[in-house]
Amino acid sequence: MNVGMLWFDNDSRRGVEEKVRRAADHYKNKYGRKPNICFVHSSMLEGNGKQKTLNSNGIEIRSGRSVLPHHLWIGVAEEGEPGS
């Protein structure tokens, strides 16, 4: 994914999947297309065992080294990329 939407959510009452769902709903309303990939800070995937990815509602959630805590980088994976 080269282009995406940056989303901020620091609400500690929400889990990562709910945060991604809310970001995905906004993305779809704004851009008219459902996202299929989301990069998050690695701390958002802690407690998920040793998994480095999750899959929620057709969106692959991955740890991204350059994503800041409480931020989500969400969009559509390019053709041929994992998650597309």
C-alpha angles and dihedrals in degrees: 000000000000098000125039145137123270113221128187123207121160097166104133091198092069125075123225093260093054091047091052091047091053092047091047092051090052091046092052093048092048101041102023093234132096113240119230103190136046130182119206137176111277091244089067090063095048113118088038092103114242093323114125092193140043131194118216126171092338094311119117109219114204138174113253121198094212097046114105122227114280091017128112125197105204133177147104120310115236118249110282094019119118108267094034 
